[in-house]
Amino acid sequence: MRVLVIGGTGPTGPHIVNGLLERGHDVTILHTGGHETDAIPERVPHIHTNPFRIAEVGDALGDAVFDLVYAMYGRLRDLAPYFAGRCGQFVAVGGVPAYRGFARPGELWPPGMQVPIRESAARAVDDPNDKVAKIVATEDIVFEHHPNATLFRYPLIYGPGQINPREWLIVRRVLDGRRRVIVADGGLTLRTAGYGMNVAHALVLAAGCEAAAGKTYNVGDEQVLTARQTIEVLGRALDVELEICSLPAALATPARPFLGAMHTMHHCTTVDAIMTDLGYRDVLSSVDALTATARYLRDHPVERGSVTEMRLQDPFDYAAEDALVDAYATAMSAVAPLAAAYDPDFRDRYAPGSDDWRLVPARN
């Protein structure tokens, strides 16, 4: 097929381009030209224009038509109508904030998003946050002009090429000799993430797939790790054992940049649908992908104080973090005797040694 990839130079784009090339497709990429990458073969034609200005896109493409268009960058609500009648298949990239409650999970009842979030979950229609409302409205525009389109809702994307690499928050600490990391509420928060290569693989599988026509899919790694598990994997990848310090969410303010939120509620989308319809499986497991990402950032560190690092909103104030952990430990030492004084003598009947525990007979 003759394929146009709009974007193509971010964390998923080069993998999509190369995956399509491996399947024998004729691929062209359209982007600003501001972020070239040697991950894309030189034989791939580049069209340099502004994907956010549809008139300029039209001038650049002229009368060109395509069998398949991947709209990954630019103003999707303008690109979708433009390509109506100009392509056979339209694949669009949106985001998981389209789900109701994603931006403000505490306003749901019961509070927090359910786990997992499937594609059938309610969307944030008429959300008071204009940015979220536009995401939902844009989805409707896509299917209005391309009833057989396929829409992928991106979660947090990680790996080489990510402009907001949350993993750097841990990698930098390791490089700075820091071993103590604060997590909120035990670091038990679940947030779906997708390694760039894995997400790209899912999008490539949609090319020419009749089962994907007219559908919206979640995309991401098969397994969702907790915040704590993610941090521990990153540390192990760099050959260090980190001291994980758990504080209640209200006090664990240093944990917020890594969570990407001011709360510890889950953002966990399922990828069962792409596994069933597209035959998707991870190219790299989440553990292997995080390991590769940690080592990539170690070898290609983010510049200290750069715009990229500032976007992550972490001051890396280790003295303040230590003062917080120490103060909490002091407070806990005063509370611990009260907790020990109230022991319900609970035993997990499946825990080691539970066979020796005599349960109280159930009352009729």
N, C-alpha and C positions, 0 to 999 in steps of 0.2 A: 504494500500500500504506500501511497504518497502521504507522508505524515508531516504536520507542522507542530512543533513544540514551542509554545510561547513561554519564555523564561529559559529554563534549561541549564542554568549555571549555578543553581543553589545546591543545597544538600541532597536533593533527590533528582534534579534535572539530568546531570550527566549519566546517572545510572539508568534513567528512562531512555535517554538517547541511545546509549550503548546496548541496552536490552532490545530495543527495537531494531537496531542495526544487526544484531546477532540473529534476529528472526527474519532477516532479509528485506526489511522495509527501507524505503527511500526517505530519509529524514532531513528536514530543514529546521533550524531554530531561529526564532525571532526574539530579540531582546535589545536592550539599550546599548550593549557593547561596553558597558562600564565594568563588567566583571567577567573577563574571559577566563577560561580554564583549559589546561592542557589535558584534562581528563576526557575531552571530546576530540575524536580524530579530526585531522585537518580536512579530510574529504567532505565533512559535513558543512553545507552552505550556511552562512550567517546572514540574516537580514537585520540590520541595525535601525531601530526606530523606537519611538516611545509607546509602549503598550498601554499607557494610561490615557493616550489621546487617540481616539478611534479614527479621526480624520487622517492622522499621520500613519496609522496602521493601514488604512485604505490606500493611501498614496504609495506606501512601500510594497503592498501586495498586488495592486492593480487588479487584473482579472483572474488571478490565480485561484484555483480550487484545489481541495485536498480530500483524500479519502477519510482522513482522520485528523482531528485537531485536539491537542492537549492544551487547555487554557489554564496555566499554572501561575501566571503573573499578569499584572495589569488590572484594568477595571473590568471585571467579569460581567457586570451588568450591561456594559456596552459591547463587549466582545461576543456575547451570546447572540444578540440580535444580528450583529454584523455577519456572523458566519452561518446564519440560517440560509440554506440553499447553496452555500459555498463549501460544504463538507458533508461527507456521508455519515461520519460518527463524531460526536462531540463529547470529550471527556473534560470535566471541570473539577477544579480543586477549591473546596471551601474549608470550613473549620468547625470543630466541635462546639464553639460558643453558640452555635445555632440551637442547641438544646436548652429547653426551659430550665432555668435555675443554675446554669453553668456559671454565670457571672455572679449570682447571688444565691448560692445553695441554701443559706440559712432561712430564706423566705419560703422555701418549700415546706410541705407538711407530709410526713414528719420531716424535720429539718435535715437538709442534705440530699444530694442526688442518690438515687438508688443504684445498687451495684449488681450486675453491670448495666450500663446504658446501651440499649439496643437501638437500632435504626428506627424502630416504631415509637420511640419515646417522643413526648410532646416537644414541639419546638417553641422557641422564645418569640412567638408572634406578638407584635406590638409591644416589645420590650421598651421600657422608658429610656434605656441606654441606646442612643441613636446608632452607635457602632454595631451593636448586637442586632438591632432591628434591621439594619441594612444587609447583614449577612443572611438573615432569613428571607428577606425580600429578594435578594439576588438569587437564591436557590429557586424561587418561584419563577423568576425571569428565565433562568436556564431551561427549565422544563416547558415553559410556555413556548419558547422558540425552538426547542429541540426535545420533543416528547420522548425520544429514544436515547436521550443523553445518559451518561453515567457520571454521577457526582461522588467524589471522595471527600469525606470530612477529615482533614488533617488534625492530629493531636499535637502534642509537643514533639518536634522533630529534633533528633540529635545526630552527631557524627560530623565528619569534615564538611565544611561549608556552612555550618549553622552560624547565623549572625548573632545569636544570643545563647552561647554555649554554657548552660547551667552547670555542666560538669567541671568547667573551669573553676567554679567556686570551691571545689574540693581539691582539684589538681593544684591550684595555686597554693593552697594551704600546705599541701605536701611539699611542694617545691620550696616554700618558705620555712620548712622545718616544723610546721605546725602539725600536731597529732590529735588535738582535741577538737571535736566537732559537735555543736549543739543541734539537737533535733527536738521537734515538738511532739508531745504526746506519744513518746516512745518511737517516733519516726514511723508510725504505722499507716500513714496516709498513702493511698493508692492513686496513682495518676498514670493513665495510659501514655506511653511514649512510643515513638517509632524511629528506628535506626534508618537513616536515609536510604541505604541500599535495600532494606526490607520494604519500605513504603514504595519505593520505585518499582520493585518487583511486582507488587500488587497492581500498580497502574499499568504496567506492561501487559499483565495477564488479561486486562480488559480490552486490549486491542482486538477488534473483530469478534469479540465474545458476545453472542446473541443473548446469553443468560443475563448479561449485565445491562441490557438495554432498558432505559427508563427507571433505573434504580439508583438509590443513594446508599453508600457504604461507609462504615467506619473503617479506619485503617490504622495499623500500628503493629507492634510486636505481639506475638501470640501470648506471651506471659507478661503480666504486670507485676513489677517488683515494688515493694514498699519503699518509702523514702530512705529508711535505714538500710535496707538491703542494697539499694542503689549506691549509697555512700560506701558501704562495706566492700562492694565489688570494685568500686573505683580505687579505694585504698589498696586492696589486695593486688590490683593490676599494676600498681606502682611499688609493690613489695613493701608496704608498710601496714601495720595494724593500728587502726585509729581508735581513739578513746571516744566512744559515743556517749554524750551527756544528754540525758532526757530531761526536759523541763516542761511544765504545763504550757499549753499553747499561748496563754495570756502573757507568760513571762519569756517564752522562747522567741523573742523578737529577732535574734540573729539567724533563726532558721527560715524566716520568711522569704528571703531572696531565692533560696534553693527550692522551696515549695512553689514559688511563683504565686503566692497567695497569702492573705492575712489570716487564713483559717486552716484547719487540718481536715476538712471534709474531702471526700473522695471525688475524683474526676476519672472514672473508670469506664471506658467504652469497650464493648466486646467486638472481636473481629471474626466471630463465627460465620457471618454471612459471606465474607470474601473467601473463607476457607471452604465453604460449601459450594458457592457458585463459581468461583474462579480457581479452586484448587490451590489456594494460597498456603504456603508454609514459609516460615522465616528462612532467609538466606543465612543469617547468623542469629543464634539465640540471643536473648537480651543480655545474658551474662557475657557472652563472647563479644557482643557489639559494644557494651559498655567498657569492656577491657580494651578493645581496640581504640575506642574514643579517648579513654584516659591516656593511653600511650601516644596517641596522635597529638593531644594537647600538650603533653610533656615535651614532645619533640618539636612542636610548633606552638609555643606559648603565646597567649594573648598579651599584647603590650600593656604593661602596668599603666593605669591611668588613662588608657585610650578610650575612645568613644564606645567601643565594644564592651570594655570592662565596666564603664559607667552605666551602660544600659542594664547591667545585671543588678545594679542598686545595692551592692555589698561594700561597706566601707573597709572591710578586712581589719577591724579594730580588735585585735586579739587581747589587748589589755582589758578592754571593756567586757569582752566575752568571759575572760577569766574571772573578773570581779563578779559578774552575774552568776557564774557557776558556783563560785566559792560562797557567795551569800545564800544561794539556794541550798547548798549542802549544809550550811550552818543552821538554816531554818528547819531542814529535814531532820537534823539530829535532835532537835527539840520536840518534833512531832512523833518521831519513831516510837518512843515508849508508849504513847497513847494507842498507836496502831497495834503494838505487841500486846497491850493489855486486853484488847478485844480480839480474841482469836476464836472464830466459830468452829475451829477444829475441822474445817472442810478438807476432804480428801477426794482427789480425782480418781474415780474407780478404775480408770485405765492407765493410771500412772504407775511407774515401777514401784513394787511393794504394796500395791493396793489390794492384792489378794489377802493380805494379812489384816486388812481393815474390816472391822465388823460393822456393817451398816445397820442403822436402826430399822427395825421392821416397819414397813409401810403401814399406815393406818387405813382401815377400811372406811 
